Amino acid sequence: MPFAPVVPLGGLAGWRVLERTLPKQQEQFNKSPDLQREVQYFKDNIENVTTTAEFVGDRRLLAVALGAFGLSEEVNKQAFVRKVLDEGTFDPQSFANRLGNSDYLDFAKTFSFGNEGGFVPTTDRINKITDDFLALQFEEAVGEVDPSMRLALNFKREMTELASRDISENAGWFVAMGSEPVRKVLEGLFNLPTEFSQIDIDQQKDVLIDKAKLMFGESSVKLFADPANLDKAINQFQLREQINNGPNASTPGFAALSLFGIEGFGSESILNLLISNT
């Protein structure tokens, strides 16, 4: 069983604890014997695979490959995965291009059995896949402890990558909105209502641009290339999560609050306390 991540607190305080301990926790998690077995199996066998059928037919290889792209839950959809890979990515009308799922598109570009030239398992590529697999497995494990922490880790990873891409302002926001975890953080960060996702997609993009200008002074997702902006965004998201959820009997640290006789915090009291400690 993998090392279980430790997140002793929720909200902003919990995020700061996780950030400080992240390298050591990730290292300990990566050493888990069952994860190391799967990583080594992938490294030992992926070079021998030459067809989509062989790849999809090996569940252990497929699990690592899908896990590296945040698609672990798709491991039982072998026929679906094979169709994604067989049609490749060169044809704009291929299945991968029509899915509208950036994770699957990146997966198909990496395991390019359906493209001319096929899949070339270089050492660098194999190492990146296994490193990404371990990183996303850790995110999933964190999510089992606190879903908001997994969202924050995902946001930091995805937005760092997106901000580095040569992409237009509008396209950047559309890509961001296309990732459900990123969208959740953006909606929390900017305190958007639950109905936000139901309005016209172009209107959603315009709202995000306006909100970004107001909070960060910039209108492109490239603003998240600045670590200070990224930290501000995640801190604000976690602060909002903590305000909205408030402490209750299932909140980490609630027992300690009870011992000090401060069970009756309302959202306004929580906000004041948190702001005073930021």
C-alpha positions as CSV (number, residue, x, y, z in Angstrom):
1,M,0.0,0.0,0.0
2,P,1.4,3.4,-1.0
3,F,2.5,6.0,1.6
4,A,-0.6,8.0,2.6
5,P,-0.1,11.8,2.2
6,V,-0.4,13.8,5.4
7,V,-2.7,16.8,5.3
8,P,-3.5,17.7,8.9
9,L,-5.5,20.8,8.2
10,G,-8.0,22.0,5.5
11,G,-8.1,25.3,3.6
12,L,-5.2,27.8,3.4
13,A,-3.4,26.6,6.5
14,G,-3.5,23.0,5.2
15,W,-2.2,24.1,1.8
16,R,0.8,25.8,3.4
17,V,1.6,22.7,5.4
18,L,1.4,20.6,2.3
19,E,3.6,22.9,0.3
20,R,6.3,22.9,2.9
21,T,6.3,19.1,3.2
22,L,5.6,18.3,-0.5
23,P,9.1,17.3,-1.6
24,K,9.6,14.9,1.3
25,Q,6.0,13.5,1.1
26,Q,6.4,13.0,-2.7
27,E,9.7,11.2,-2.2
28,Q,8.3,8.9,0.4
29,F,5.2,8.2,-1.7
30,N,7.4,7.4,-4.8
31,K,9.3,4.8,-2.8
32,S,6.1,2.7,-2.2
33,P,7.0,-0.9,-3.3
34,D,3.8,-1.4,-5.3
35,L,4.3,1.8,-7.3
36,Q,8.0,1.0,-7.9
37,R,7.0,-2.4,-9.2
38,E,4.6,-0.9,-11.7
39,V,7.1,1.8,-12.8
40,Q,9.9,-0.8,-13.3
41,Y,7.5,-3.1,-15.2
42,F,6.7,-0.3,-17.6
43,K,10.3,0.6,-18.1
44,D,11.2,-3.1,-18.8
45,N,8.4,-3.8,-21.2
46,I,7.2,-0.7,-23.1
47,E,10.1,-0.9,-25.6
48,N,8.9,-4.3,-26.7
49,V,5.4,-3.0,-27.7
50,T,4.9,-2.2,-31.4
51,T,1.2,-2.2,-31.9
52,T,-1.9,-0.7,-30.2
53,A,-3.3,-4.1,-29.6
54,E,-0.2,-5.2,-27.7
55,F,-0.2,-2.0,-25.7
56,V,-3.9,-2.0,-24.8
57,G,-3.8,-5.7,-24.1
58,D,-1.2,-5.3,-21.3
59,R,-3.2,-3.8,-18.4
60,R,-0.2,-3.0,-16.3
61,L,1.4,-1.0,-19.1
62,L,-1.9,0.7,-19.9
63,A,-2.5,1.7,-16.2
64,V,0.9,3.5,-16.0
65,A,0.4,5.2,-19.4
66,L,-3.1,6.4,-18.6
67,G,-2.1,7.4,-15.1
68,A,0.6,9.7,-16.5
69,F,-2.1,11.7,-18.1
70,G,-4.7,11.8,-15.3
71,L,-6.7,9.1,-17.0
72,S,-6.4,6.3,-14.4
73,E,-10.2,5.7,-14.3
74,E,-10.2,4.9,-18.0
75,V,-8.1,1.7,-17.6
76,N,-11.2,-0.6,-18.2
77,K,-12.1,1.1,-21.4
78,Q,-9.7,-0.8,-23.6
79,A,-11.8,-0.6,-26.8
80,F,-12.3,3.2,-26.3
81,V,-8.5,3.7,-25.7
82,R,-7.6,1.6,-28.7
83,K,-9.9,3.7,-31.0
84,V,-8.2,6.9,-29.7
85,L,-4.8,5.5,-30.5
86,D,-5.6,3.7,-33.8
87,E,-6.9,6.9,-35.4
88,G,-3.9,8.9,-34.4
89,T,-3.8,12.7,-34.2
90,F,-2.8,13.9,-37.6
91,D,-6.3,13.8,-39.1
92,P,-8.4,16.7,-37.6
93,Q,-11.4,14.4,-37.7
94,S,-9.7,11.6,-35.8
95,F,-11.4,10.3,-32.7
96,A,-8.8,11.9,-30.4
97,N,-9.2,15.3,-32.0
98,R,-13.0,15.1,-31.9
99,L,-13.2,14.1,-28.2
100,G,-12.5,17.6,-26.9
101,N,-10.5,16.1,-24.1
102,S,-6.9,17.6,-23.9
103,D,-5.7,14.8,-21.6
104,Y,-6.7,12.1,-24.2
105,L,-5.2,14.2,-27.0
106,D,-1.9,14.5,-25.2
107,F,-2.0,10.8,-24.4
108,A,-2.6,9.9,-28.1
109,K,0.2,12.3,-29.2
110,T,2.6,10.5,-26.8
111,F,1.6,7.0,-27.6
112,S,1.4,7.7,-31.3
113,F,0.9,4.2,-32.6
114,G,-1.7,5.5,-35.1
115,N,0.5,8.2,-36.5
116,E,3.2,7.8,-39.2
117,G,6.4,6.7,-37.5
118,G,4.5,5.1,-34.6
119,F,5.6,5.3,-30.9
120,V,9.3,5.8,-30.3
121,P,10.1,4.8,-26.6
122,T,13.2,6.9,-26.0
123,T,14.7,6.9,-22.5
124,D,13.8,10.5,-21.9
125,R,10.2,9.9,-23.0
126,I,9.9,6.8,-20.8
127,N,11.3,8.6,-17.8
128,K,8.9,11.5,-18.3
129,I,5.9,9.1,-18.5
130,T,6.9,7.3,-15.3
131,D,7.7,10.6,-13.5
132,D,4.3,12.0,-14.5
133,F,2.6,8.8,-13.4
134,L,4.1,9.1,-9.9
135,A,3.2,12.8,-9.6
136,L,-0.4,12.2,-10.6
137,Q,-0.7,9.2,-8.4
138,F,0.4,11.4,-5.5
139,E,-2.2,14.0,-6.5
140,E,-4.9,11.3,-6.4
141,A,-3.7,10.1,-3.0
142,V,-3.8,13.7,-1.7
143,G,-7.4,14.0,-3.1
144,E,-8.5,11.0,-1.0
145,V,-7.5,13.0,2.1
146,D,-8.7,16.5,0.9
147,P,-10.1,17.0,-2.6
148,S,-9.4,20.8,-2.5
149,M,-5.7,20.0,-2.1
150,R,-5.7,17.8,-5.1
151,L,-7.4,20.6,-7.1
152,A,-4.7,23.0,-6.0
153,L,-1.8,20.7,-7.0
154,N,-3.5,20.0,-10.3
155,F,-4.0,23.7,-10.9
156,K,-0.4,24.5,-10.2
157,R,0.8,21.8,-12.6
158,E,-1.6,22.5,-15.4
159,M,-1.5,26.3,-15.3
160,T,2.3,26.3,-15.2
161,E,2.4,24.2,-18.4
162,L,-0.4,26.2,-20.1
163,A,1.3,29.6,-19.2
164,S,4.4,28.4,-21.0
165,R,2.6,27.6,-24.3
166,D,2.6,29.9,-27.4
167,I,-1.1,30.4,-27.4
168,S,-3.5,33.3,-27.8
169,E,-5.3,35.0,-24.9
170,N,-8.7,33.6,-25.9
171,A,-7.4,30.1,-26.7
172,G,-5.6,30.0,-23.3
173,W,-8.8,30.5,-21.4
174,F,-10.7,28.0,-23.5
175,V,-8.0,25.4,-22.8
176,A,-8.2,26.3,-19.1
177,M,-12.0,25.9,-19.1
178,G,-11.7,22.6,-20.8
179,S,-10.0,21.1,-17.8
180,E,-12.6,20.3,-15.1
181,P,-10.2,20.5,-12.2
182,V,-8.7,23.9,-13.4
183,R,-12.2,25.2,-14.0
184,K,-13.2,24.4,-10.4
185,V,-10.3,26.3,-9.0
186,L,-11.0,29.3,-11.3
187,E,-14.6,29.3,-10.3
188,G,-13.6,29.2,-6.6
189,L,-10.8,31.7,-7.0
190,F,-13.0,34.3,-8.6
191,N,-16.0,33.4,-6.4
192,L,-18.2,32.6,-9.4
193,P,-21.7,31.1,-9.0
194,T,-22.6,27.5,-9.7
195,E,-24.6,28.6,-12.7
196,F,-21.4,30.1,-14.4
197,S,-20.7,27.0,-16.4
198,Q,-24.2,27.2,-18.0
199,I,-23.8,30.5,-19.7
200,D,-22.4,30.9,-23.3
201,I,-18.8,29.8,-23.5
202,D,-17.6,33.1,-25.0
203,Q,-19.3,34.9,-22.1
204,Q,-17.5,32.6,-19.7
205,K,-14.2,33.5,-21.3
206,D,-14.9,37.2,-21.1
207,V,-15.8,37.0,-17.4
208,L,-12.6,35.2,-16.7
209,I,-10.6,37.8,-18.5
210,D,-12.3,40.6,-16.6
211,K,-11.8,38.8,-13.3
212,A,-8.1,38.2,-14.1
213,K,-7.6,41.8,-14.9
214,L,-9.2,42.9,-11.7
215,M,-7.3,40.5,-9.5
216,F,-3.9,40.3,-11.2
217,G,-3.7,43.3,-13.6
218,E,-3.3,40.9,-16.5
219,S,-5.8,39.3,-18.9
220,S,-3.9,36.2,-20.3
221,V,-3.3,32.8,-18.7
222,K,0.3,33.7,-19.2
223,L,0.0,35.6,-15.9
224,F,0.4,32.2,-14.2
225,A,3.9,31.9,-15.4
226,D,4.7,34.2,-12.5
227,P,5.0,32.0,-9.4
228,A,3.7,34.9,-7.2
229,N,0.5,35.0,-9.2
230,L,0.2,31.2,-9.1
231,D,0.6,31.3,-5.3
232,K,-1.9,34.1,-4.9
233,A,-4.5,32.2,-7.0
234,I,-4.1,29.0,-5.0
235,N,-4.1,30.8,-1.7
236,Q,-7.2,32.7,-2.6
237,F,-8.9,29.5,-3.7
238,Q,-8.1,27.7,-0.5
239,L,-9.1,30.7,1.6
240,R,-12.5,30.7,-0.2
241,E,-12.8,27.0,0.3
242,Q,-12.2,27.3,4.0
243,I,-14.7,30.2,4.3
244,N,-17.4,28.3,2.5
245,N,-16.9,25.1,4.3
246,G,-16.2,26.3,7.8
247,P,-15.2,24.0,10.6
248,N,-17.4,21.1,11.6
249,A,-17.1,17.7,13.3
250,S,-15.3,16.2,10.3
251,T,-12.9,19.1,9.7
252,P,-9.2,18.3,10.5
253,G,-8.3,20.1,13.7
254,F,-11.9,20.5,14.8
255,A,-11.3,18.6,18.0
256,A,-8.5,21.0,18.9
257,L,-10.8,24.0,18.3
258,S,-13.4,22.4,20.6
259,L,-10.8,22.1,23.4
260,F,-10.3,25.8,23.3
261,G,-14.1,26.5,23.3
262,I,-14.2,28.1,19.8
263,E,-16.7,25.9,18.0
264,G,-19.0,28.7,17.1
265,F,-17.0,30.3,14.3
266,G,-19.1,31.8,11.5
267,S,-17.8,32.5,8.0
268,E,-17.1,36.1,8.9
269,S,-15.1,35.2,12.0
270,I,-13.1,32.6,10.0
271,L,-12.4,35.2,7.3
272,N,-11.1,37.7,9.8
273,L,-8.9,35.1,11.5
274,L,-7.4,33.9,8.3
275,I,-6.7,37.3,6.9
276,S,-5.0,38.3,10.1
277,N,-2.6,35.3,9.6
278,T,-1.9,35.7,5.9
